[in-house]
Amino acid sequence: MHLDDTATTCAPTVPRPATSRVTAGLVAVALVVVGVAVSRLDHPLADPVGDALYAAFVFALLVVIAPRARSATLTIITFAFCAAVELAQLTGVPAAIVDAVPVARYALGTTFVAADLLAYAVGAGVAWVVRR
């Protein structure tokens, strides 16, 4: 019997894309559950925490789509997407969609709040740190 010396080396392991996708998908589901729970709280921090969770959810979905993408790139895309959704609220289109499909409120919101942009930046930043 011959022992292979390479089996005992301590090489760092790099997550495979399939593993990253599964993990990110599970994280995304957990973020939805936590986000919905937070949205039901009557607390002043519920809205900003929910917005940060929304950004983290978007980040997790991006990891599912592009597991090999750099975290910094995903963070920028996450913030840009969330900011675009928030700015779209200035047009009234999201409110009209929510009137027709109430559950869309969780994805689109209805009222522009500039402070939400900060919450999105925090959520995307925390997601970046966690992934790293």
N, C-alpha and C positions, 0 to 999 in steps of 0.2 A: 504494500500500500504506500502510495506516494502522496505526501502532503504538499499542497500548492501554497507557496509562500505569499502569493498575491492575495489569498483569502484573508490573511491576517493584517494586511495594511490598513491604515486608518485614513483612507482617501475620503474627502468630503463628498457627501451624496448630493446630487442635484435632482430636484423633483422633476419627474417626467411630466410632460404636458397633460397626459390623461389624468394623472394624479392631481395635478394643479386644477384641472377643470372640475373634477369631482369635488375637491375640497372647496373651491370657489363657489360651486353650485350649492353645496350644503350651507356655506356661509351666507349666500344670498337668501336662501329660504329662511334661515335663522334671523337675518336682518329684517325680512318682511314681517315675521311674527313679532319681533321686538318693536319694530316701527309702528305696527298697528296697535300694539298694547300701549305704547307711549302716546300715540295720538288720542287715546281715550282718557288720558290723565288730565285733570284740571289743575295744572301747575304752570307757573310762568316759564319754566325751562322746558316744558314739553315740546313747544314748537321748535326752538332751536336744536334740541336734541333730535327730534324727528327729522329735521332738515339734514343734520349731520349723518344720521343713519341712512337717509335717502342717498346721499352722496357715496357713502360706503357701499350701499347696495349697487349703485351704478358701477362703481369700481369693480366689485365682485363679478358683475355680469361681463364687464370688459375682460376680466381674467378668463372667464369661461370662453369668450370668443377668441381671445388672443393670449394664450397662456405664456408664450415666450416673449411677449412685449415687455419692454423696460417699465419698471414701476413709475419712474418719473414721467414717461410718456402717458401712461394710463392715468396718472394724477392730473395732468394737464387736460386730457380729453374729458375726464370726469368733471372737472370744474367747468370747462367750457360748455359741456352738455347741460349741467345743472343751471348755469347762468343763463343759457339760452332759454331753458324752460321758464325760469323766473322772469326774464325779460319779455317773454311771449305773453305773460299775464297782463302786461300793459296794453295789449291789443284787445283783450276781451274774448279772444278765440278759446282759450282754455275754459273760461267760465261757461261759454256756450256749449262746449263739449260736455262739461260736467253736468249741465242742465239736462242734456240728452242721455248721458251715461254717468250716473252719480259716482260709481266706483272709480271713475277716472280722476276724481279729486286727489286720490293718493299719488297718482303719477304726475298730474299737471298742476294741481293747486288752482286757485282762482284769483288771488289778490297779490299784487306785487308788494313785497316788503324788502327794502334794501338790505336790512340786517340778515336776511336769509342767505345772501351771497357770502357773508362771513361764515355762517354755519356750514355752507357747502365747502368752503375752503378748508375748514377744520375737519370735516368728515373725510374729504379726499386726502388730506394730510395724514390723518390717523390711519387710514387704509394703507397709504404708502408705507408708513412706519411699520405697521403690522406685517405687511407682505415682505418687507426687507428683513 
